[in-house]
């Protein structure tokens, strides 16, 4: 299931929001199949994610990165290819096609910026008991190890998680109580939205949320909650792009396939219907242009936030 589908953003949601007021029926009066809306949402989700360089649905990846000669002074910076970066599960050193790996403690991989996928290797005493320490650093990273000034391709192997997770759960506000605190499954370092089926979210912390009622509960009050780390503006961008796919089809069929003007007459009475559709324009051209303008402006903001800038010098 797509990232938006997992959150309940499906065909009905698109029809009742961005496609409100649009005739979504065929010539025989039957509604457009849900496959049209589902396909438009899925394709738009992949296109937006690719353009921004983001992974929407949380996944686990494995990739290798080069060892740069001057990396030691910057604590061996590594930038993951998939973003936003959630956690590093495994960190290893591999030389060429060797099947032998020197595993480093994953705690050494410090995530300094999730959206940019930025990691630095900071050795600590935790997990370092099997490494010879010289000059205050493990040899594998310090003197006689990685500090030597030479380049090694695909030296670091990284296994990590990336994406925008969605957390859901259930809780109960006990009788006589007016609030409850819920610990989140993970520490969140990015803004998130939180909703609940009863009461309201009275506090949003990095590791918990608090749900409150207007007055103490007269009986045990069960509820469900949801914490979503996917930005609302990203969801809107996908909706705008997928809506234009449907609007182009609906505009072509607004008065029938390939018809821009329709006239009927009977016993001296006549009726003519003209639409904005033509050989080169869709029937819902005004809304399409509006959505395109909104999407262009929104994508500029999203790129400034999530698209990493890469520099190279020769």
C-alpha positions, 0 to 999 in steps of 0.5 A: 500500500502507498504511503497516502493509502496507509493514511486513509487518503484514497479515491473518496478523499480525493473526490470530496476535497480537490475534485469537489464539484467535478462531474466524475461519471461516464456517458452512461452515467456510471462513475469513474472506476476507483482504479483511476484515482488510485493510479493517479495517487500512486503515480503522483506519490512516486513522482513527487518523492523522486523530484524531492529525493525523499522516501515516503514509506519507511524502508530499510536500505543498504549501501556503500560509501567511499572513504575520502582522504580528508574525512578524518577531520570531519568525523567521517561524514556520510550522506545516505542516498535515501531520506529522511534518515530515521536510524542506522541499524548496522555500520561496517567496513568492507574492502573491495569485494571481500566477504569479510566485514569489520563491523563497527558499533552502530552507536558510532553513527551519529545522525546530525540531520535527518532530512539531509541524511547526514551521518558522522562516525564518532567513536565512543567507548561503548562497543569498542572493547574489541578494538585497539585504542591508540591516541584516544581513538580505536585503531580502525578509525584512528592512528594507523587506520582510517586516518591514513591519507588515501582514498578507498571506494565503497569502504563504508557499508551502511544499513539504515531506515528511511521514510516518514513513519506513521504511529497509531495506538489505543489508550483509555482515559480512566474514570475521574481523570481528564487526561492521559499521557502516551509514550511514542514508539520512537524519539521524534526529531521532526515536526509531526501532526497528532490526532485522537478520536476523543478529546484533544491533543493538549501537548506534543513532546519529542517522545510523548503526547498528552490527550485531554478531555474538557472535563473529568471522564464519567466512565472509562473512555477508550480512544485511538490516536495517530501520530504522522511525521509526513508533512501536510504540505507534502500530502497536498503536493501529491493531491494537487498533482494527482487531481490534475491527472483526473481533471484532464480526463474529466475535461475531455469527457465533460460533454462526451468523448471528443465533444466540445459543443452539443445541440439538440432539437425537437418539435421546434425546441432546441438546446445548445451546450458549449463547454470550455473543452476544445482540441487543445484545452481540457474542460476543467482548464481553469482549475487545472491551471490553478492547481498547477500554479499552486503545485509549482509554488509549493514544490519550490518551498518543499525543495528548499526544505528537503532537496539536498544541495550538492557541490563539486569542484574540479 
